[in-house]
Amino acid sequence: MRQRSEKYPLDVSPRYPESSMYSNLSRILEKYRQGFTVITNDNPDMNNMQLYRAILDPMWINTVKTLAYSDVIDVAIDVEQERAANWQKNADMRIAALDQRLTSVMGEVASLRTSIDTLIAFFGVTIPAWSNKDEVENGDDMGMVRPSAAELGILVAFEFVRQQLGFGHEDVVSIDPPAGTLIARGNTVKVTLNLLG
């Protein structure tokens, strides 16, 4: 912590330094410093020098010190306001830079997503929700919603269960991996069919 001198705040105030004690502002007190005698009814022995030293000089010093303290506070407020403004400016610049970087990253992510989608379309397929053996082998009626396993380039291993409740003859009971799963072309899918006979 900085040690304050005995002259503080007069040694640090820009507008009210120690020299302001004896500046033109204090010309009004000059005649009291000369020491000529003033006769009063109450105290005929009181002279101007005594009056100056007892009352006016301390009052003037305290006035200048009060102004100096106010000046120091004012300067400190200006410094803090400038520091806050600089901090805000730097924060705004950092936010703008982050926003720009985020925009760039989002563009890179979108580009990467396009590449991934292209690779998936080339190398991978999504298992359709086939409803029966005919769809597995030939696709749906239009061949658009549920293409056949051969069209998708995947192999099928059929398994059978008998008289599964709620399923017709050669209806698909389950698909493993389940419908909607992304798999590579050439992989094998296990399809369980129901047999009534």
HELIX and SHEET records of a PDB file:
HELIX    1   1 GLU A   18  TYR A   22  5                                   5    
HELIX    2   2 ASN A   24  LEU A   29  5                                   6    
HELIX    3   3 GLU A   30  ARG A   33  1                                   4    
HELIX    4   4 ASN A   48  LEU A   51  1                                   4    
HELIX    5   5 TYR A   52  LEU A   56  3                                   5    
HELIX    6   6 ASP A   57  PHE A  123  1                                  67    
HELIX    7   7 LYS A  133  ASN A  138  1                                   6    
HELIX    8   8 ALA A  149  LEU A  152  1                                   4    
SHEET    1   A 2 GLY A 124  THR A 126  0                                        
SHEET    2   A 2 LEU A 182  ALA A 184 -1                                        
SHEET    1   B 3 LEU A 155  ARG A 162  0                                        
SHEET    2   B 3 THR A 188  LEU A 195  1                                        
SHEET    3   B 3 VAL A 172  ASP A 176 -1                                        
END                                                                             
